[in-house]
């Protein structure tokens, strides 16, 4: 008789009941250990290099940087002594970034081109020049404009808003005049989106009886 046959032999049960097969435990047999305490595994040596790097980073972040201090964030020089003044103007989808360089040159350039070459229409150049009529900075400042998006009319009105905001940084006394003319007001009007089932935003298809 083999070992497998012996392992599956039925044990005798009293009372005439059917004998149930004896199940053998599956898996690897456990190793019987004595009552001694388990051996402690040796600990891996700590990585001192990584800890030094993190400590150095923490120490560097704790030191206040020059630009984080309030004294350096606020420029002690007046605005008239700065190299340039920056302002942003928007209209519809156009965005204009206006830079006033106080270097004594009286010129306006838009996207690297002279004003007359970029805005060829006289009406658009008049729109840009409207806020400059109330200040003498036009004769002593070089205005550089970076404009993108929208159409040519939207870009002109966005440039006008940026110039008006830059003039306000140079001279706060211009606020009542520029505000009364509407040059400091952002025009929020935009083209309304088309609706499904309609030809345009509000225009529906023509109704036919037959």
GIQUI-V79301 format. One record per residue. N is the residue number from 1. RES is the residue in three letters. SS is DSSP state (h for helix, s for strand, l for the rest). NEAR is the number of other C-alpha atoms within 8 Angstrom. D_LAST is the distance of its C-alpha to the last C-alpha in Angstrom with 2 decimals. Layout:
n->N res->RES ss->SS near->NEAR d_last->D_LAST
n->N res->RES ss->SS near->NEAR d_last->D_LAST
This chain:
n->1 res->UNK ss->l near->4 d_last->100.54
n->2 res->UNK ss->l near->5 d_last->98.24
n->3 res->UNK ss->h near->6 d_last->97.06
n->4 res->UNK ss->h near->6 d_last->93.48
n->5 res->UNK ss->h near->8 d_last->94.85
n->6 res->UNK ss->h near->8 d_last->96.98
n->7 res->UNK ss->h near->9 d_last->94.02
n->8 res->UNK ss->l near->10 d_last->91.99
n->9 res->UNK ss->l near->8 d_last->94.89
n->10 res->UNK ss->s near->8 d_last->94.33
n->11 res->UNK ss->l near->8 d_last->96.46
n->12 res->UNK ss->l near->5 d_last->98.49
n->13 res->UNK ss->l near->8 d_last->97.14
n->14 res->UNK ss->l near->5 d_last->99.32
n->15 res->UNK ss->l near->4 d_last->98.21
n->16 res->UNK ss->l near->5 d_last->96.94
n->17 res->UNK ss->l near->6 d_last->93.49
n->18 res->UNK ss->l near->5 d_last->91.80
n->19 res->UNK ss->l near->8 d_last->92.72
n->20 res->UNK ss->l near->6 d_last->90.01
n->21 res->UNK ss->s near->8 d_last->89.99
n->22 res->UNK ss->l near->9 d_last->91.15
n->23 res->UNK ss->l near->6 d_last->88.49
n->24 res->UNK ss->l near->6 d_last->89.70
n->25 res->UNK ss->l near->4 d_last->88.34
n->26 res->UNK ss->l near->4 d_last->85.91
n->27 res->UNK ss->l near->4 d_last->85.92
n->28 res->UNK ss->l near->4 d_last->88.81
n->29 res->UNK ss->l near->4 d_last->91.79
n->30 res->UNK ss->l near->4 d_last->92.33
n->31 res->UNK ss->l near->4 d_last->95.30
n->32 res->UNK ss->l near->4 d_last->97.81
n->33 res->UNK ss->l near->5 d_last->98.87
n->34 res->UNK ss->l near->4 d_last->101.89
n->35 res->UNK ss->l near->4 d_last->101.78
n->36 res->UNK ss->l near->5 d_last->102.03
n->37 res->UNK ss->l near->4 d_last->99.33
n->38 res->UNK ss->l near->4 d_last->96.70
n->39 res->UNK ss->l near->4 d_last->97.33
n->40 res->UNK ss->l near->4 d_last->95.33
n->41 res->UNK ss->l near->4 d_last->93.21
n->42 res->UNK ss->l near->4 d_last->94.07
n->43 res->UNK ss->l near->4 d_last->91.61
n->44 res->UNK ss->l near->4 d_last->89.89
n->45 res->UNK ss->l near->4 d_last->91.00
n->46 res->UNK ss->l near->4 d_last->88.58
n->47 res->UNK ss->l near->6 d_last->86.78
n->48 res->UNK ss->h near->6 d_last->88.43
n->49 res->UNK ss->h near->6 d_last->86.59
n->50 res->UNK ss->h near->7 d_last->83.15
n->51 res->UNK ss->h near->8 d_last->84.61
n->52 res->UNK ss->h near->8 d_last->86.19
n->53 res->UNK ss->h near->8 d_last->82.89
n->54 res->UNK ss->h near->8 d_last->81.04
n->55 res->UNK ss->h near->8 d_last->83.91
n->56 res->UNK ss->h near->8 d_last->83.75
n->57 res->UNK ss->h near->8 d_last->79.99
n->58 res->UNK ss->h near->8 d_last->80.44
n->59 res->UNK ss->h near->8 d_last->83.25
n->60 res->UNK ss->h near->7 d_last->81.27
n->61 res->UNK ss->h near->7 d_last->78.27
n->62 res->UNK ss->h near->6 d_last->80.62
n->63 res->UNK ss->l near->6 d_last->81.91
n->64 res->UNK ss->l near->7 d_last->79.72
n->65 res->UNK ss->l near->6 d_last->78.25
n->66 res->UNK ss->h near->6 d_last->78.66
n->67 res->UNK ss->h near->7 d_last->74.94
n->68 res->UNK ss->h near->8 d_last->74.68
n->69 res->UNK ss->l near->9 d_last->77.11
n->70 res->UNK ss->h near->7 d_last->75.95
n->71 res->UNK ss->h near->6 d_last->78.43
n->72 res->UNK ss->h near->9 d_last->76.99
n->73 res->UNK ss->h near->8 d_last->73.33
n->74 res->UNK ss->l near->6 d_last->73.81
n->75 res->UNK ss->l near->7 d_last->74.93
n->76 res->UNK ss->l near->4 d_last->78.05
n->77 res->UNK ss->l near->6 d_last->77.25
n->78 res->UNK ss->l near->7 d_last->75.20
n->79 res->UNK ss->h near->8 d_last->71.76
n->80 res->UNK ss->h near->6 d_last->73.12
n->81 res->UNK ss->h near->6 d_last->75.54
n->82 res->UNK ss->l near->9 d_last->72.97
n->83 res->UNK ss->l near->7 d_last->71.85
n->84 res->UNK ss->s near->8 d_last->68.15
n->85 res->UNK ss->s near->12 d_last->65.58
n->86 res->UNK ss->s near->9 d_last->62.30
n->87 res->UNK ss->s near->11 d_last->58.96
n->88 res->UNK ss->s near->11 d_last->55.33
n->89 res->UNK ss->s near->16 d_last->52.22
n->90 res->UNK ss->s near->15 d_last->48.54
n->91 res->UNK ss->s near->13 d_last->45.22
n->92 res->UNK ss->l near->10 d_last->41.82
n->93 res->UNK ss->l near->9 d_last->42.78
n->94 res->UNK ss->s near->14 d_last->45.88
n->95 res->UNK ss->s near->15 d_last->49.38
n->96 res->UNK ss->s near->15 d_last->52.43
n->97 res->UNK ss->s near->13 d_last->56.02
n->98 res->UNK ss->s near->16 d_last->58.43
n->99 res->UNK ss->s near->12 d_last->62.18
n->100 res->UNK ss->s near->12 d_last->64.65
n->101 res->UNK ss->s near->11 d_last->67.83
n->102 res->UNK ss->l near->12 d_last->70.65
n->103 res->UNK ss->l near->8 d_last->72.71
n->104 res->UNK ss->l near->8 d_last->72.86
n->105 res->UNK ss->l near->9 d_last->70.38
n->106 res->UNK ss->l near->10 d_last->67.74
n->107 res->UNK ss->s near->8 d_last->64.72
n->108 res->UNK ss->s near->10 d_last->61.23
n->109 res->UNK ss->s near->11 d_last->59.91
n->110 res->UNK ss->s near->12 d_last->56.52
n->111 res->UNK ss->l near->8 d_last->56.33
n->112 res->UNK ss->l near->6 d_last->59.60
n->113 res->UNK ss->s near->8 d_last->58.53
n->114 res->UNK ss->s near->10 d_last->59.49
n->115 res->UNK ss->h near->11 d_last->57.09
n->116 res->UNK ss->h near->7 d_last->56.36
n->117 res->UNK ss->h near->7 d_last->55.59
n->118 res->UNK ss->h near->8 d_last->53.12
n->119 res->UNK ss->l near->11 d_last->51.37
n->120 res->UNK ss->l near->9 d_last->51.33
n->121 res->UNK ss->l near->6 d_last->49.37
n->122 res->UNK ss->h near->7 d_last->51.67
n->123 res->UNK ss->h near->6 d_last->49.23
n->124 res->UNK ss->h near->11 d_last->49.32
n->125 res->UNK ss->h near->13 d_last->53.13
n->126 res->UNK ss->h near->8 d_last->53.31
n->127 res->UNK ss->h near->10 d_last->51.29
n->128 res->UNK ss->h near->13 d_last->53.83
n->129 res->UNK ss->h near->9 d_last->56.77
n->130 res->UNK ss->l near->8 d_last->55.78
n->131 res->UNK ss->h near->12 d_last->57.75
n->132 res->UNK ss->h near->12 d_last->60.71
n->133 res->UNK ss->h near->8 d_last->61.43
n->134 res->UNK ss->h near->7 d_last->62.90
n->135 res->UNK ss->l near->9 d_last->65.38
n->136 res->UNK ss->l near->8 d_last->68.21
n->137 res->UNK ss->h near->7 d_last->67.48
n->138 res->UNK ss->h near->10 d_last->65.50
n->139 res->UNK ss->h near->8 d_last->68.83
n->140 res->UNK ss->l near->11 d_last->70.56
n->141 res->UNK ss->l near->14 d_last->67.95
n->142 res->UNK ss->s near->14 d_last->66.18
n->143 res->UNK ss->s near->12 d_last->62.60
n->144 res->UNK ss->s near->13 d_last->61.10
n->145 res->UNK ss->s near->13 d_last->57.44
n->146 res->UNK ss->s near->9 d_last->55.73
n->147 res->UNK ss->s near->12 d_last->51.97
n->148 res->UNK ss->s near->8 d_last->49.20
n->149 res->UNK ss->l near->8 d_last->45.49
n->150 res->UNK ss->l near->10 d_last->42.69
n->151 res->UNK ss->l near->8 d_last->42.23
n->152 res->UNK ss->h near->7 d_last->44.83
n->153 res->UNK ss->h near->7 d_last->44.01
n->154 res->UNK ss->h near->12 d_last->44.11
n->155 res->UNK ss->h near->17 d_last->47.41
n->156 res->UNK ss->h near->13 d_last->48.90
n->157 res->UNK ss->h near->12 d_last->48.09
n->158 res->UNK ss->h near->14 d_last->49.36
n->159 res->UNK ss->h near->17 d_last->52.56
n->160 res->UNK ss->h near->15 d_last->53.00
n->161 res->UNK ss->h near->15 d_last->52.83
n->162 res->UNK ss->h near->15 d_last->55.33
n->163 res->UNK ss->h near->14 d_last->57.70
n->164 res->UNK ss->h near->13 d_last->57.57
n->165 res->UNK ss->h near->12 d_last->58.41
n->166 res->UNK ss->h near->14 d_last->61.25
n->167 res->UNK ss->h near->10 d_last->62.66
n->168 res->UNK ss->h near->11 d_last->62.65
n->169 res->UNK ss->h near->9 d_last->64.86
n->170 res->UNK ss->h near->9 d_last->67.29
n->171 res->UNK ss->l near->7 d_last->67.47
n->172 res->UNK ss->h near->7 d_last->66.32
n->173 res->UNK ss->h near->6 d_last->66.92
n->174 res->UNK ss->h near->11 d_last->63.78
n->175 res->UNK ss->h near->8 d_last->61.53
n->176 res->UNK ss->h near->7 d_last->61.09
n->177 res->UNK ss->h near->8 d_last->60.24
n->178 res->UNK ss->h near->12 d_last->57.85
n->179 res->UNK ss->h near->10 d_last->56.21
n->180 res->UNK ss->h near->7 d_last->55.69
n->181 res->UNK ss->h near->6 d_last->54.03
n->182 res->UNK ss->l near->7 d_last->51.68
n->183 res->UNK ss->l near->11 d_last->53.10
n->184 res->UNK ss->l near->9 d_last->53.95
n->185 res->UNK ss->l near->7 d_last->50.52
n->186 res->UNK ss->l near->8 d_last->48.35
n->187 res->UNK ss->l near->6 d_last->44.80
n->188 res->UNK ss->l near->6 d_last->42.59
n->189 res->UNK ss->l near->5 d_last->39.24
n->190 res->UNK ss->l near->5 d_last->37.30
n->191 res->UNK ss->l near->4 d_last->33.81
n->192 res->UNK ss->l near->5 d_last->31.68
n->193 res->UNK ss->l near->6 d_last->30.49
n->194 res->UNK ss->l near->9 d_last->26.96
n->195 res->UNK ss->l near->9 d_last->25.19
n->196 res->UNK ss->l near->4 d_last->23.43
n->197 res->UNK ss->l near->5 d_last->19.66
n->198 res->UNK ss->l near->11 d_last->19.87
n->199 res->UNK ss->l near->10 d_last->20.43
n->200 res->UNK ss->l near->9 d_last->23.70
n->201 res->UNK ss->l near->9 d_last->25.77
n->202 res->UNK ss->l near->8 d_last->23.47
n->203 res->UNK ss->l near->7 d_last->20.54
n->204 res->UNK ss->l near->8 d_last->17.37
n->205 res->UNK ss->l near->6 d_last->14.33
n->206 res->UNK ss->l near->4 d_last->11.89
n->207 res->UNK ss->l near->4 d_last->9.15
n->208 res->UNK ss->l near->4 d_last->5.54
n->209 res->UNK ss->l near->3 d_last->3.82
n->210 res->UNK ss->l near->2 d_last->0.00
